[in-house]
Amino acid sequence: MTVYQLCERIARRSRTGDLTKLAFTEQMDVLQAANAALQRAYNALPAYFKEQTQGFTLPAPVTLNNVTVINGSTAMSTGIFNPSQIGQTIQIAGDPQYNQIIGTQNLLNPYTGPSGTAATATIYGDAVYSTSYPFDRIIGNPRFTNIGVIPITPVEMSKAGEQWTYLYQQTIGQPMTWWVQHLGNSQGAQPILVMKFAPYPDQAYSIKVRLAFWPMRYLITDMQGATTLNVPDQFLEKALIPMAIQEFMTSEQWKSISPENDDRCEKRGDEGEQFLRLQIADPAAPANRIFTPLGY
């Protein structure tokens, strides 16, 4: 089902009965009901419906030539870095300190070397982040995709004053440790966080990480472009659509047929949420030898 189809189903209970006859602000009410139902569905479903394994590449070192640098500045040439390089470590000739990329033209720390236009910089692919869905949490340790099942272990960190220190800083080789670094938080910067690795990768490494996400918040452009809903089909008629109609009942565009019908819509929405909460919490077979049925 697409976002448009879901909104069209909701809009049947509007005053006009047709999504295409609703004004823009009225269509926003329909979309708000859809998003509210999606959030409720996410909260009700077991954890494994919210998780996925994603593959990433820790890139090999990249060298930039003729880089313009200014002593004491964090600003670089416009667009010098790719968005995928945000969070990665950079070493600029003339600066004894390792620095970090936090934007397409910004460094975390001021450049301390001499100003010039012919500096050489090396970018190490020691940071990755997901751009797929709103991020919730990382589950377990990252694993190499081609080096058995040995995980990359969390780094042992200690705080000294205001500085966080970590193992293998400023060394290059196969990554052995990882940790999370926050970049955005409530300040609006993106990404909110990155996964950092050490030592700095000496070549490209493929890794896989199990991640949990929040549901996507759909926009008018998703409705107009018929974006596909990221909801399993078996939950649409039984849960999501009744819950979305229930959410739409609070809108001024809701058309009440009768008090009895309104009560049925409320009941169906509550039953849909309960149906989601009753899904099997663990899809794996039980770890015992008495052949307990799945879900017990």
C-alpha positions as CSV (number, residue, x, y, z in Angstrom):
1,M,0.0,0.0,0.0
2,T,1.2,3.5,-0.8
3,V,0.9,6.6,1.4
4,Y,-1.7,8.0,-1.1
5,Q,-3.8,4.9,-0.9
6,L,-3.8,5.0,2.9
7,C,-4.7,8.7,2.9
8,E,-7.5,8.0,0.4
9,R,-9.0,5.3,2.7
10,I,-8.9,7.8,5.6
11,A,-10.4,10.6,3.5
12,R,-13.5,8.5,2.7
13,R,-14.7,9.4,6.2
14,S,-14.2,13.1,5.6
15,R,-16.9,15.6,4.9
16,T,-16.3,15.5,1.1
17,G,-15.6,11.7,1.1
18,D,-12.8,12.3,-1.5
19,L,-9.2,13.1,-0.9
20,T,-8.9,15.1,-4.1
21,K,-11.6,17.4,-3.0
22,L,-10.0,18.4,0.2
23,A,-8.0,21.6,0.5
24,F,-4.3,21.5,1.2
25,T,-4.7,22.1,5.0
26,E,-7.4,19.4,5.1
27,Q,-5.2,16.9,3.4
28,M,-2.6,17.7,6.1
29,D,-5.2,16.5,8.7
30,V,-5.5,13.3,6.8
31,L,-1.7,12.8,6.7
32,Q,-1.4,13.7,10.4
33,A,-3.9,10.9,11.2
34,A,-1.8,8.5,9.1
35,N,1.4,9.4,10.8
36,A,-0.1,9.1,14.2
37,A,-1.4,5.6,13.4
38,L,2.1,4.6,12.1
39,Q,3.7,5.8,15.4
40,R,1.1,3.8,17.4
41,A,1.8,0.8,15.3
42,Y,5.5,1.1,15.8
43,N,5.1,1.4,19.6
44,A,2.8,-1.7,19.7
45,L,4.8,-4.1,17.6
46,P,7.6,-6.4,19.0
47,A,11.2,-5.1,18.8
48,Y,12.2,-7.2,15.7
49,F,9.8,-5.3,13.5
50,K,11.7,-2.2,14.2
51,E,15.2,-3.5,13.5
52,Q,17.3,-4.4,10.5
53,T,20.8,-5.3,9.6
54,Q,22.6,-2.7,7.4
55,G,25.8,-3.0,5.5
56,F,28.4,-0.2,5.5
57,T,31.9,0.4,4.1
58,L,34.7,1.9,6.1
59,P,36.5,3.6,3.2
60,A,40.2,3.5,2.5
61,P,42.2,6.7,3.2
62,V,41.6,9.5,0.7
63,T,44.2,12.2,-0.1
64,L,43.2,15.7,-1.1
65,N,45.7,18.1,-2.7
66,N,45.9,21.9,-3.0
67,V,43.6,22.4,0.1
68,T,43.0,26.0,1.2
69,V,43.6,26.4,4.9
70,I,43.4,29.4,7.3
71,N,45.1,29.4,10.7
72,G,42.5,29.5,13.5
73,S,39.6,28.7,11.2
74,T,37.2,25.7,11.1
75,A,35.8,26.7,7.7
76,M,37.1,25.1,4.5
77,S,36.3,25.5,0.8
78,T,32.6,25.1,0.0
79,G,31.7,21.5,-0.7
80,I,35.2,20.1,-0.2
81,F,33.8,17.2,1.8
82,N,31.1,14.6,0.9
83,P,28.2,14.2,3.3
84,S,29.3,10.6,3.7
85,Q,32.6,11.9,5.2
86,I,30.9,13.7,8.1
87,G,32.4,12.3,11.3
88,Q,35.6,11.0,9.7
89,T,39.1,12.0,10.9
90,I,41.2,14.3,8.8
91,Q,44.9,15.1,9.0
92,I,46.1,18.3,7.3
93,A,49.7,18.9,6.5
94,G,51.1,21.6,8.8
95,D,48.7,20.8,11.6
96,P,50.2,18.5,14.3
97,Q,46.7,17.6,15.5
98,Y,44.2,15.2,13.9
99,N,40.9,16.9,13.2
100,Q,37.3,15.8,12.3
101,I,34.9,16.6,9.6
102,I,31.5,17.8,10.8
103,G,30.0,19.3,7.6
104,T,30.7,19.5,3.9
105,Q,33.0,22.5,4.6
106,N,33.6,22.5,8.3
107,L,36.1,21.0,10.8
108,L,35.4,20.3,14.5
109,N,38.6,22.1,15.7
110,P,40.3,25.2,14.3
111,Y,43.2,24.5,12.0
112,T,46.4,25.3,13.9
113,G,48.9,25.2,11.0
114,P,50.1,28.0,8.7
115,S,47.6,29.5,6.2
116,G,48.0,28.6,2.6
117,T,46.4,27.1,-0.6
118,A,48.6,24.1,-1.3
119,A,48.1,21.9,1.8
120,T,47.7,18.2,1.5
121,A,45.0,16.4,3.6
122,T,44.3,12.7,4.3
123,I,40.8,11.6,5.3
124,Y,40.4,8.4,7.1
125,G,37.2,6.4,6.8
126,D,36.7,5.8,10.5
127,A,33.1,6.9,10.8
128,V,29.8,5.8,9.3
129,Y,26.1,6.7,9.9
130,S,22.7,5.5,8.6
131,T,20.6,7.8,6.3
132,S,17.8,5.3,5.8
133,Y,15.3,6.0,8.6
134,P,15.2,8.0,11.9
135,F,17.7,6.4,14.1
136,D,16.9,4.8,17.5
137,R,19.8,2.7,18.7
138,I,22.6,0.3,17.8
139,I,22.1,-3.3,18.8
140,G,25.1,-5.4,19.4
141,N,28.6,-5.0,18.0
142,P,29.4,-4.3,14.3
143,R,30.9,-7.3,12.5
144,F,33.1,-7.6,9.5
145,T,31.3,-9.3,6.6
146,N,34.3,-11.3,5.4
147,I,36.4,-12.0,8.6
148,G,34.4,-14.8,10.3
149,V,32.0,-13.8,13.1
150,I,34.4,-12.0,15.3
151,P,32.8,-8.7,16.3
152,I,34.4,-5.3,16.6
153,T,34.4,-4.7,20.4
154,P,33.3,-1.5,22.2
155,V,36.1,0.7,23.1
156,E,37.2,1.1,26.8
157,M,36.8,4.9,27.4
158,S,37.9,7.0,30.3
159,K,37.3,10.7,31.0
160,A,40.3,12.9,31.8
161,G,39.1,16.4,32.5
162,E,36.9,17.4,29.6
163,Q,38.5,15.1,27.0
164,W,37.4,11.6,26.1
165,T,40.4,9.3,25.3
166,Y,40.2,6.1,23.4
167,L,42.4,3.2,22.5
168,Y,44.6,3.2,19.4
169,Q,44.2,6.9,18.7
170,Q,46.2,8.1,15.7
171,T,47.1,4.6,14.6
172,I,46.2,3.0,11.2
173,G,45.3,-0.6,10.5
174,Q,42.3,-3.0,10.9
175,P,39.6,-1.5,13.1
176,M,39.3,-3.3,16.4
177,T,37.1,-1.0,18.5
178,W,34.1,1.2,18.0
179,W,32.0,3.8,19.9
180,V,29.2,6.3,19.3
181,Q,29.9,10.0,18.9
182,H,27.0,12.5,19.1
183,L,27.1,15.3,16.6
184,G,23.5,16.7,16.4
185,N,21.4,16.0,19.5
186,S,18.8,18.7,19.9
187,Q,20.8,21.4,18.0
188,G,19.5,20.4,14.6
189,A,22.7,19.2,13.1
190,Q,22.8,16.1,11.0
191,P,23.7,13.3,11.4
192,I,22.6,13.0,15.1
193,L,25.4,10.5,15.7
194,V,28.1,8.5,13.9
195,M,29.8,5.3,14.7
196,K,33.5,5.8,15.1
197,F,36.2,3.1,14.7
198,A,39.8,2.7,15.7
199,P,42.5,2.2,14.4
200,Y,41.8,4.3,11.4
201,P,41.1,1.9,8.4
202,D,44.2,1.3,6.3
203,Q,42.0,0.0,3.5
204,A,38.3,-0.4,2.8
205,Y,36.5,-2.7,5.2
206,S,32.9,-4.0,4.8
207,I,30.9,-4.2,8.0
208,K,27.3,-5.0,9.0
209,V,25.5,-3.5,11.9
210,R,22.1,-4.3,13.5
211,L,20.2,-1.1,13.9
212,A,16.8,0.0,15.3
213,F,14.8,2.8,13.8
214,W,11.8,5.0,14.4
215,P,9.1,5.0,11.8
216,M,9.4,7.4,8.9
217,R,7.2,10.5,9.1
218,Y,5.5,10.9,5.8
219,L,5.1,14.3,4.1
220,I,2.7,15.7,1.4
221,T,5.3,14.9,-1.2
222,D,5.2,11.2,-0.1
223,M,1.4,11.3,-0.5
224,Q,1.6,13.0,-3.9
225,G,4.4,10.7,-5.1
226,A,2.7,7.5,-3.9
227,T,5.6,6.4,-1.6
228,T,5.3,2.8,-0.5
229,L,4.4,2.3,3.2
230,N,7.0,0.5,5.2
231,V,4.4,-1.6,7.0
232,P,3.9,-5.4,6.5
233,D,0.8,-6.2,4.5
234,Q,-0.8,-8.4,7.2
235,F,-1.2,-5.4,9.5
236,L,-2.9,-3.0,7.0
237,E,-6.5,-4.0,7.1
238,K,-6.5,-5.4,10.6
239,A,-4.7,-2.6,12.4
240,L,-3.2,0.3,10.6
241,I,-6.2,1.5,8.6
242,P,-8.6,1.2,11.6
243,M,-6.1,3.0,13.8
244,A,-5.7,5.8,11.2
245,I,-9.5,6.3,10.9
246,Q,-9.7,6.4,14.7
247,E,-7.0,9.1,14.7
248,F,-8.9,11.1,12.0
249,M,-12.0,11.3,14.2
250,T,-10.4,14.2,16.1
251,S,-10.1,16.2,12.9
252,E,-12.7,18.9,12.0
253,Q,-13.0,17.1,8.6
254,W,-14.4,14.0,10.2
255,K,-17.9,13.2,9.1
256,S,-19.9,11.4,11.8
257,I,-22.5,8.9,10.4
258,S,-24.0,8.1,13.8
259,P,-22.9,7.8,17.4
260,E,-23.0,4.1,17.1
261,N,-20.8,4.1,14.0
262,D,-18.3,6.4,15.8
263,D,-18.2,3.9,18.7
264,R,-17.4,1.1,16.2
265,C,-14.6,3.1,14.7
266,E,-13.1,3.7,18.2
267,K,-13.4,0.0,19.0
268,R,-11.8,-1.1,15.8
269,G,-8.9,1.2,16.3
270,D,-8.3,-0.1,19.8
271,E,-8.7,-3.7,18.6
272,G,-6.1,-3.0,15.9
273,E,-3.6,-1.8,18.4
274,Q,-4.2,-4.8,20.6
275,F,-3.8,-7.1,17.6
276,L,-0.3,-5.6,17.1
277,R,0.7,-6.0,20.8
278,L,-0.3,-9.7,20.6
279,Q,2.3,-10.5,17.9
280,I,4.9,-13.1,18.8
281,A,7.7,-11.3,20.6
282,D,10.4,-13.6,19.3
283,P,10.2,-15.2,15.8
284,A,13.0,-17.6,16.6
285,A,12.4,-21.2,17.7
286,P,12.6,-21.7,21.5
287,A,16.0,-22.8,22.9
288,N,14.9,-25.9,24.6
289,R,14.6,-29.6,23.7
290,I,11.0,-30.4,24.6
291,F,9.6,-29.0,21.3
292,T,7.6,-26.1,22.9
293,P,5.4,-24.5,20.2
294,L,6.6,-21.2,18.8
295,G,5.5,-18.2,20.9
296,Y,5.2,-20.1,24.2
